Amino acid sequence: MILNYLRNPTEIYARSFEIIRSETDLSSIPRDAQSVALRIIHSCGMPEIVTEIIITPDFIAAANNAIATKRPILVDVEMVRHGIIARQLPEGIEIICTLNDPRAREIGIAQKITRTAASTQLWKDQLEGAIVVIGNAPTALFALLEMIDAGAPKPACIVGMPVGFVGAAESKAELISNSRGIPFVTIKGRKGGSAMASSVINALTSNNQ
C-alpha cells in the first residue's frame, strides 16, 4: 500500500513554516529576530512556546557581527555541536566543545562540579566576542555567568537554553534578571534542549529565513 503524504523536502519545509506562521503570534518578538523564534518553534513543534521565548533587541546584531568576524561558537555538549549546520557557517568559524577534554574531567573531580560546568573553564581564551550556545546543562550556564561575574571576558551573545528539572529554570531566570550587558536568547522555565539551542544558529546562517 502506498501511503499519501507530502514527500518533497522543499515543500515540507515551506509548508512547515506556513503552518507555524499561521499559528503563532510573533508580536512579542523583535521583528529582526522573528525568523529565530520560528526556527526554535520548528525544532520542537510547539507554537505556544513563543510566549516563553525571550530575545533581547540587540541579540541579532551581536550574533551576526560575531559570525561576520568569524568568532568561535562555544557549546556545552556534542549534541549542540552536531545540531549546528556547519556547512552554513562562513569558512573559518570553529564550533568548540570542551566537554570531552580530559582537563574538564580533572577540574570536575577536583572541584566537585559537573563536567559540563568544568568544561566552561576551558573557554576563557576564546570567550571574548564569541557566541556561547548552551542547550543541555544548567550548570554550564550558571558556571558561565559566574565566570563573567569573576572577570572573565564577555561573549558577544548567549543562547541559553538548558533543559531539565534541576536548575534549568533557575539558571535562565538568572540570565534574564541580570544579562550582564550581554545580548541573549532564552526560553523561560524547564523547556530547552540541544535541538532548540542549535536551531538559533541555524536560523542566523540560513538562506531560508
Backbone as JSON, one array per atom type, in Angstrom:
{
  "sequence": "MILNYLRNPTEIYARSFEIIRSETDLSSIPRDAQSVALRIIHSCGMPEIVTEIIITPDFIAAANNAIATKRPILVDVEMVRHGIIARQLPEGIEIICTLNDPRAREIGIAQKITRTAASTQLWKDQLEGAIVVIGNAPTALFALLEMIDAGAPKPACIVGMPVGFVGAAESKAELISNSRGIPFVTIKGRKGGSAMASSVINALTSNNQ",
  "N": [[0.85, -1.2, 0.0], [0.59, 2.17, -0.89], [1.21, 5.0, 0.88], [-0.39, 8.16, 1.44], [1.26, 11.03, 1.58], [3.09, 14.09, 2.09], [6.03, 14.36, 0.24], [8.17, 15.73, -0.94], [11.09, 17.4, 0.01], [11.58, 20.19, -0.02], [9.03, 21.28, -0.27], [7.89, 20.29, 2.08], [9.39, 21.66, 4.01], [8.72, 24.35, 3.43], [5.93, 24.3, 3.81], [5.81, 23.63, 6.5], [6.73, 25.99, 7.76], [4.81, 27.75, 6.92], [2.59, 26.82, 8.33], [3.48, 27.19, 10.97], [3.73, 30.01, 11.05], [1.05, 30.71, 10.7], [-0.07, 29.88, 13.05], [1.12, 31.2, 15.11], [1.63, 33.92, 17.25], [3.7, 36.46, 16.82], [4.17, 38.89, 17.94], [5.44, 39.61, 20.3], [8.09, 39.3, 19.86], [11.18, 40.71, 18.81], [11.25, 42.3, 15.62], [13.38, 41.72, 13.81], [14.23, 39.37, 14.83], [12.38, 37.43, 14.48], [12.56, 35.3, 12.68], [14.31, 33.66, 13.98], [12.81, 32.89, 16.24], [10.79, 31.47, 14.93], [12.27, 29.34, 13.93], [13.1, 28.1, 16.27], [10.62, 27.21, 17.22], [9.97, 25.48, 15.13], [11.82, 23.49, 15.63], [10.85, 22.18, 17.84], [8.12, 21.81, 17.62], [6.09, 23.27, 18.87], [4.08, 25.82, 18.78], [3.0, 27.36, 20.83], [5.04, 27.92, 22.56], [6.14, 30.34, 22.03], [5.45, 32.37, 23.76], [7.18, 32.04, 25.8], [9.67, 32.5, 24.9], [12.47, 34.57, 24.99], [14.1, 37.15, 23.46], [16.63, 39.38, 23.29], [16.63, 42.83, 22.21], [19.05, 43.49, 20.99], [20.24, 41.16, 20.23], [20.34, 39.88, 17.63], [21.91, 41.59, 16.0], [24.33, 41.49, 17.42], [24.98, 38.75, 17.32], [25.12, 38.31, 14.55], [27.26, 39.99, 13.91], [29.34, 38.71, 15.27], [29.42, 36.33, 13.84], [30.08, 37.32, 11.31], [32.63, 38.28, 11.78], [33.91, 36.01, 12.28], [34.09, 34.77, 14.8], [34.53, 32.26, 17.37], [32.18, 29.58, 18.08], [31.0, 28.53, 21.05], [30.06, 25.63, 22.68], [28.03, 23.65, 24.92], [27.64, 20.86, 24.87], [28.14, 17.88, 22.86], [25.89, 17.25, 21.33], [24.74, 19.71, 20.75], [26.77, 20.82, 19.19], [26.75, 19.08, 16.98], [24.21, 19.59, 16.11], [24.27, 22.08, 14.94], [24.35, 23.38, 11.72], [27.04, 22.99, 10.02], [27.94, 23.52, 7.42], [26.64, 25.81, 6.67], [27.92, 27.85, 7.92], [30.24, 30.6, 7.74], [33.43, 30.08, 6.24], [36.06, 29.13, 8.37], [35.02, 29.57, 10.88], [35.02, 28.2, 14.06], [33.45, 25.54, 15.8], [33.33, 24.88, 19.07], [33.6, 22.42, 21.48], [34.29, 21.55, 24.68], [33.73, 19.53, 26.37], [34.59, 16.85, 26.38], [37.27, 17.09, 26.77], [40.08, 15.97, 28.5], [40.92, 17.54, 30.62], [38.64, 18.77, 31.57], [37.29, 16.78, 32.94], [39.12, 16.35, 34.98], [39.09, 18.83, 36.31], [36.42, 18.87, 37.11], [36.32, 16.72, 38.94], [38.18, 17.58, 40.85], [37.03, 19.97, 41.78], [34.54, 19.17, 42.46], [32.29, 19.46, 40.8], [29.96, 19.48, 38.01], [30.9, 17.93, 34.9], [30.24, 19.39, 32.65], [29.99, 21.97, 33.67], [32.62, 22.31, 34.52], [33.91, 22.2, 32.07], [33.42, 24.67, 30.91], [35.32, 26.32, 31.96], [37.47, 26.0, 30.38], [37.05, 27.61, 28.27], [38.01, 30.17, 28.41], [40.09, 31.45, 26.94], [38.99, 31.75, 24.45], [36.66, 33.1, 24.8], [36.02, 35.87, 24.64], [33.99, 37.93, 22.74], [32.84, 35.77, 21.49], [30.24, 33.44, 20.4], [28.13, 31.92, 22.63], [26.59, 28.84, 23.14], [24.34, 27.15, 24.92], [22.72, 24.25, 25.45], [22.0, 22.13, 26.99], [23.02, 21.72, 29.73], [22.17, 23.07, 32.8], [24.07, 23.7, 34.78], [26.25, 24.48, 33.29], [25.45, 26.93, 32.23], [25.06, 28.41, 34.6], [27.75, 28.3, 35.52], [29.08, 29.69, 33.49], [28.0, 32.28, 33.81], [28.91, 32.84, 36.38], [31.68, 32.87, 35.89], [31.9, 35.13, 34.24], [31.03, 37.09, 36.01], [33.18, 36.99, 37.69], [35.11, 38.21, 36.27], [35.87, 37.22, 33.78], [36.33, 37.37, 30.18], [33.74, 38.86, 28.15], [31.29, 37.18, 26.2], [30.03, 37.68, 22.81], [27.32, 37.16, 22.63], [24.71, 35.17, 24.13], [23.21, 32.04, 23.81], [20.99, 30.68, 25.71], [19.73, 27.87, 26.65], [19.36, 25.61, 28.46], [18.01, 22.47, 29.59], [15.62, 20.76, 31.67], [14.86, 19.54, 35.03], [16.17, 20.33, 37.3], [17.6, 23.17, 38.08], [17.43, 24.27, 35.5], [15.3, 26.16, 34.92], [16.0, 28.01, 36.86], [18.63, 28.82, 36.21], [18.22, 30.08, 33.79], [16.49, 32.07, 34.58], [18.24, 33.64, 36.07], [19.91, 34.56, 34.02], [18.06, 36.09, 32.62], [17.29, 38.01, 34.52], [19.61, 39.34, 35.1], [21.45, 40.26, 32.71], [24.03, 41.0, 32.38], [24.83, 42.81, 30.56], [25.02, 41.48, 28.19], [23.85, 40.44, 25.08], [21.11, 38.15, 24.57], [19.34, 35.03, 23.96], [16.69, 33.1, 25.17], [14.67, 30.53, 26.75], [12.06, 30.6, 28.88], [11.68, 28.8, 31.96], [11.48, 25.17, 32.26], [11.81, 24.09, 29.75], [13.79, 23.45, 26.8], [16.88, 22.48, 25.3], [19.14, 20.65, 23.12], [18.45, 20.64, 20.36], [16.77, 22.86, 20.09], [18.47, 24.91, 20.92], [20.61, 24.79, 19.04], [19.17, 25.38, 16.79], [18.91, 28.12, 16.76], [21.36, 29.18, 15.86], [21.34, 28.01, 13.36], [19.19, 29.31, 12.21], [20.2, 31.9, 12.02], [22.16, 31.61, 10.08], [20.96, 30.64, 7.87], [19.73, 30.59, 4.49], [17.11, 30.61, 4.11], [15.3, 32.24, 5.61]],
  "CA": [[0.0, 0.0, 0.0], [1.32, 3.44, -0.95], [0.57, 5.99, 1.75], [-0.5, 9.5, 0.9], [1.86, 12.04, 2.43], [3.97, 15.01, 1.37], [7.33, 13.72, 0.15], [9.2, 16.65, -1.41], [11.65, 18.08, 1.19], [11.41, 21.64, -0.12], [7.62, 21.56, 0.01], [7.67, 20.03, 3.51], [9.99, 22.76, 4.76], [7.91, 25.55, 3.21], [4.62, 24.11, 4.44], [6.02, 23.68, 7.95], [6.82, 27.37, 8.23], [3.49, 28.36, 6.69], [1.75, 26.43, 9.46], [3.98, 27.87, 12.17], [3.36, 31.44, 10.98], [-0.4, 30.85, 10.84], [-0.47, 29.5, 14.4], [1.98, 31.84, 16.11], [1.62, 35.38, 17.41], [5.1, 36.85, 16.99], [4.22, 40.31, 18.28], [6.32, 39.83, 21.44], [9.46, 39.04, 19.42], [11.71, 41.77, 17.93], [10.98, 41.95, 14.22], [14.53, 41.12, 13.15], [14.5, 38.07, 15.47], [11.24, 36.53, 14.33], [12.98, 34.08, 11.99], [14.92, 32.81, 15.01], [11.71, 32.31, 17.0], [10.14, 30.47, 14.08], [13.14, 28.16, 13.83], [13.0, 27.42, 17.57], [9.32, 26.52, 17.22], [10.09, 24.39, 14.17], [12.65, 22.43, 16.2], [10.17, 21.49, 18.93], [6.73, 21.55, 17.26], [5.19, 23.89, 19.85], [3.88, 27.26, 18.57], [2.66, 28.04, 22.08], [6.26, 28.27, 23.31], [6.55, 31.7, 21.69], [5.25, 33.24, 24.92], [8.26, 31.78, 26.74], [10.93, 32.87, 24.26], [12.94, 35.94, 25.19], [15.23, 37.54, 22.61], [16.89, 40.81, 23.54], [16.62, 43.59, 20.95], [20.38, 43.6, 20.4], [20.82, 39.83, 20.02], [20.59, 39.56, 16.22], [23.06, 42.36, 15.53], [25.54, 40.98, 18.08], [25.28, 37.42, 16.78], [25.55, 38.45, 13.14], [28.61, 40.57, 13.9], [30.27, 37.65, 15.69], [29.55, 35.4, 12.71], [30.79, 38.02, 10.23], [34.04, 38.41, 12.15], [34.39, 34.62, 12.42], [34.36, 34.41, 16.18], [34.14, 30.87, 17.61], [30.91, 29.22, 18.72], [31.33, 27.66, 22.17], [28.86, 24.88, 23.01], [28.22, 22.86, 26.15], [27.64, 19.41, 24.64], [28.33, 17.45, 21.47], [24.62, 17.28, 20.62], [24.58, 21.06, 20.22], [27.75, 20.97, 18.12], [26.29, 18.35, 15.8], [22.95, 20.17, 15.64], [24.56, 23.27, 14.13], [24.66, 23.0, 10.34], [28.36, 23.6, 9.82], [28.14, 23.99, 6.05], [26.06, 27.14, 6.53], [28.78, 28.83, 8.57], [31.38, 31.08, 6.95], [34.66, 29.31, 6.41], [36.95, 29.62, 9.4], [34.39, 29.61, 12.19], [35.14, 26.96, 14.82], [32.47, 25.17, 16.82], [34.2, 24.31, 20.09], [33.01, 21.75, 22.63], [35.39, 21.08, 25.52], [33.19, 18.58, 27.35], [35.37, 15.61, 26.4], [38.67, 17.37, 27.06], [40.44, 15.33, 29.78], [41.06, 18.54, 31.68], [37.31, 19.04, 32.13], [37.04, 15.74, 33.94], [40.01, 16.6, 36.13], [38.57, 20.0, 37.03], [35.17, 18.46, 37.73], [36.62, 15.9, 40.11], [38.89, 18.39, 41.85], [36.15, 21.0, 42.34], [33.27, 18.52, 42.77], [31.25, 20.08, 39.97], [29.68, 18.69, 36.82], [31.9, 18.05, 33.84], [29.83, 20.48, 31.76], [30.39, 23.23, 34.32], [34.09, 22.37, 34.48], [34.38, 22.44, 30.69], [33.34, 26.09, 30.57], [36.56, 26.98, 32.4], [38.42, 25.87, 29.28], [36.65, 28.54, 27.21], [38.42, 31.55, 28.72], [40.93, 32.04, 25.9], [38.18, 32.01, 23.24], [35.34, 33.61, 25.2], [35.76, 37.27, 24.27], [33.37, 38.13, 21.44], [32.33, 34.52, 20.92], [28.84, 33.08, 20.61], [28.01, 30.78, 23.52], [25.33, 28.13, 22.95], [24.15, 26.14, 25.96], [21.46, 23.59, 25.15], [21.76, 20.93, 27.79], [23.36, 21.69, 31.15], [22.01, 24.28, 33.6], [25.31, 24.04, 35.49], [27.14, 25.19, 32.36], [25.01, 28.33, 32.17], [25.44, 29.0, 35.89], [29.21, 28.44, 35.58], [29.44, 30.77, 32.57], [27.65, 33.56, 34.42], [29.84, 33.04, 37.49], [32.98, 33.26, 35.32], [31.79, 36.51, 33.78], [30.99, 37.92, 37.22], [34.52, 36.98, 38.29], [36.01, 39.0, 35.45], [36.2, 36.59, 32.5], [35.88, 38.16, 29.03], [32.33, 38.69, 27.82], [30.98, 36.75, 24.83], [29.18, 38.6, 22.05], [25.94, 36.86, 22.94], [24.48, 33.87, 24.75], [22.0, 31.26, 23.58], [20.89, 29.96, 26.97], [18.54, 27.0, 26.6], [19.48, 24.33, 29.15], [16.72, 21.8, 29.77], [15.58, 19.83, 32.78], [14.05, 19.79, 36.21], [17.01, 20.86, 38.37], [18.47, 24.27, 37.69], [17.2, 24.86, 34.17], [14.51, 27.38, 35.05], [16.71, 28.96, 37.71], [19.79, 29.38, 35.5], [17.7, 31.01, 32.79], [15.96, 33.23, 35.3], [19.4, 34.47, 36.4], [20.31, 35.21, 32.78], [17.04, 37.1, 32.28], [17.25, 39.08, 35.53], [20.87, 40.1, 35.05], [22.09, 39.81, 31.48], [25.42, 41.42, 32.44], [25.09, 43.6, 29.36], [25.28, 40.57, 27.06], [22.63, 40.04, 24.37], [20.84, 36.72, 24.73], [18.04, 34.42, 23.67], [16.44, 32.0, 26.09], [13.3, 30.06, 26.89], [11.77, 30.54, 30.31], [11.2, 27.55, 32.52], [12.23, 23.93, 32.13], [11.98, 23.67, 28.35], [15.04, 23.79, 26.15], [17.48, 21.3, 24.7], [20.15, 20.84, 22.09], [17.84, 20.96, 19.06], [16.28, 24.23, 20.13], [19.61, 25.82, 21.0], [21.33, 24.82, 17.77], [18.3, 25.98, 15.76], [19.14, 29.58, 16.73], [22.48, 29.42, 14.94], [20.92, 27.62, 12.01], [18.34, 30.39, 11.69], [21.05, 33.05, 11.69], [23.03, 31.34, 8.92], [20.17, 30.04, 6.8], [19.27, 31.43, 3.39], [15.66, 30.44, 4.02], [14.67, 32.86, 6.78]],
  "C": [[0.88, 1.25, 0.0], [0.56, 4.47, -0.14], [0.61, 7.37, 1.12], [0.08, 10.49, 1.89], [2.8, 12.9, 1.59], [5.39, 14.46, 1.41], [8.47, 14.68, -0.19], [9.77, 17.46, -0.25], [11.48, 19.6, 1.16], [9.99, 22.05, 0.22], [7.3, 21.34, 1.5], [8.18, 21.19, 4.34], [9.12, 24.01, 4.64], [6.57, 25.45, 3.92], [4.73, 24.17, 5.95], [6.01, 25.11, 8.45], [5.54, 28.14, 7.94], [2.57, 28.07, 7.87], [2.18, 27.15, 10.73], [3.56, 29.34, 12.17], [1.87, 31.64, 11.21], [-0.87, 30.61, 12.26], [0.25, 30.27, 15.49], [1.84, 33.36, 16.09], [3.03, 35.82, 17.76], [5.26, 38.28, 17.49], [5.14, 40.61, 19.47], [7.8, 39.69, 21.09], [9.95, 40.21, 18.57], [11.61, 41.36, 16.47], [12.17, 41.24, 13.56], [14.88, 39.75, 13.73], [13.39, 37.06, 15.25], [11.59, 35.24, 13.59], [13.64, 33.11, 12.96], [13.83, 32.13, 15.83], [11.0, 31.23, 16.21], [10.96, 29.19, 14.01], [13.14, 27.38, 15.15], [11.71, 26.61, 17.63], [9.36, 25.31, 16.29], [10.85, 23.21, 14.77], [11.93, 21.62, 17.27], [8.69, 21.19, 18.66], [5.71, 22.21, 18.17], [5.04, 25.39, 19.6], [3.62, 28.02, 19.85], [3.89, 28.46, 22.88], [6.71, 29.7, 23.03], [6.4, 32.65, 22.88], [6.37, 33.08, 25.95], [9.63, 32.14, 26.17], [11.26, 34.33, 24.56], [14.17, 36.17, 24.33], [15.47, 39.03, 22.81], [17.0, 41.56, 22.21], [17.96, 43.66, 20.23], [21.0, 42.24, 20.04], [21.21, 39.59, 18.56], [21.82, 40.3, 15.71], [24.35, 41.82, 16.13], [25.95, 39.63, 17.51], [25.78, 37.51, 15.35], [26.95, 39.04, 13.04], [29.65, 39.53, 14.29], [30.49, 36.65, 14.56], [30.36, 36.05, 11.58], [32.28, 38.14, 10.52], [34.67, 37.07, 12.52], [34.87, 34.29, 13.82], [33.9, 32.97, 16.43], [32.76, 30.75, 18.23], [31.24, 28.18, 19.79], [30.05, 26.96, 22.64], [29.11, 23.97, 24.2], [28.31, 21.37, 25.9], [27.77, 19.1, 23.14], [27.03, 17.49, 20.68], [24.34, 18.66, 20.03], [25.53, 21.26, 19.04], [27.28, 20.28, 16.85], [24.97, 18.88, 15.26], [23.14, 21.41, 14.79], [24.99, 22.83, 12.74], [25.94, 23.71, 9.92], [28.55, 24.16, 8.42], [27.54, 25.36, 5.8], [26.95, 28.23, 7.12], [29.85, 29.34, 7.61], [32.62, 30.25, 7.25], [35.53, 29.95, 7.5], [36.34, 29.71, 10.78], [34.51, 28.23, 12.84], [33.94, 26.76, 15.73], [33.24, 24.36, 17.86], [33.38, 23.7, 21.22], [34.15, 21.14, 23.43], [34.95, 20.03, 26.53], [34.05, 17.33, 27.48], [36.87, 15.84, 26.53], [39.01, 16.74, 28.41], [40.56, 16.32, 30.93], [39.72, 18.86, 32.33], [36.97, 18.02, 33.21], [37.87, 15.98, 35.19], [39.51, 17.77, 36.97], [37.29, 19.63, 37.77], [35.39, 17.66, 39.0], [37.25, 16.74, 41.22], [37.95, 19.38, 42.55], [34.78, 20.45, 42.74], [32.1, 19.22, 42.09], [31.02, 19.2, 38.75], [30.75, 18.92, 35.76], [31.53, 19.17, 32.87], [30.19, 21.83, 32.36], [31.9, 23.4, 34.26], [34.59, 22.72, 33.09], [34.31, 23.9, 30.29], [34.6, 26.84, 30.98], [37.63, 26.91, 31.31], [38.1, 26.81, 28.12], [37.35, 29.9, 27.32], [39.23, 32.2, 27.6], [40.14, 32.39, 24.64], [36.91, 32.79, 23.54], [35.04, 35.01, 24.68], [35.19, 37.37, 22.85], [32.79, 36.89, 20.8], [30.81, 34.43, 21.07], [28.84, 31.85, 21.52], [26.63, 30.16, 23.34], [25.25, 27.0, 23.97], [22.76, 25.54, 25.78], [21.17, 22.38, 26.0], [21.88, 21.18, 29.29], [23.12, 23.02, 31.86], [23.29, 24.68, 34.32], [26.31, 24.76, 34.59], [26.75, 26.65, 32.26], [25.33, 29.05, 33.47], [26.94, 29.28, 35.94], [29.69, 29.57, 34.67], [29.18, 32.13, 33.22], [28.56, 33.87, 35.61], [31.21, 33.48, 36.99], [32.97, 34.72, 34.89], [31.77, 37.46, 34.98], [32.36, 38.03, 37.87], [35.55, 37.69, 37.43], [36.44, 38.36, 34.14], [35.71, 37.47, 31.35], [34.41, 37.87, 28.7], [32.18, 38.15, 26.39], [30.13, 37.8, 24.13], [27.72, 38.42, 22.41], [25.84, 35.45, 23.51], [23.16, 33.29, 24.26], [21.89, 30.35, 24.8], [19.63, 29.13, 27.03], [18.76, 25.65, 27.26], [18.09, 23.78, 29.47], [16.76, 20.96, 31.03], [14.8, 20.33, 33.98], [14.84, 20.36, 37.39], [17.92, 21.94, 37.8], [18.2, 24.92, 36.35], [16.44, 26.17, 34.27], [15.29, 28.44, 35.82], [17.9, 29.61, 36.99], [19.33, 30.39, 34.45], [17.09, 32.25, 33.42], [17.09, 34.18, 35.69], [19.89, 35.23, 35.17], [19.35, 36.35, 32.44], [17.11, 38.29, 33.24], [18.49, 39.95, 35.52], [21.67, 39.62, 33.85], [23.57, 40.17, 31.43], [25.83, 42.2, 31.18], [25.35, 42.76, 28.13], [23.96, 40.22, 26.38], [22.39, 38.54, 24.51], [19.49, 36.33, 24.14], [17.89, 33.25, 24.62], [14.98, 31.61, 26.05], [13.03, 29.9, 28.38], [11.35, 29.14, 30.73], [12.09, 26.36, 32.22], [12.55, 23.54, 30.71], [13.31, 24.16, 27.79], [15.58, 22.58, 25.43], [18.37, 21.64, 23.52], [19.56, 21.25, 20.75], [17.38, 22.41, 19.02], [17.43, 25.22, 20.16], [20.34, 25.93, 19.67], [20.5, 25.45, 16.67], [18.49, 27.48, 15.67], [20.27, 29.91, 15.76], [22.09, 29.07, 13.52], [20.01, 28.67, 11.38], [19.18, 31.58, 11.24], [21.81, 32.86, 10.39], [22.27, 30.75, 7.75], [19.84, 31.06, 5.71], [17.76, 31.4, 3.25], [14.96, 31.03, 5.24], [13.37, 33.52, 6.4]]
}
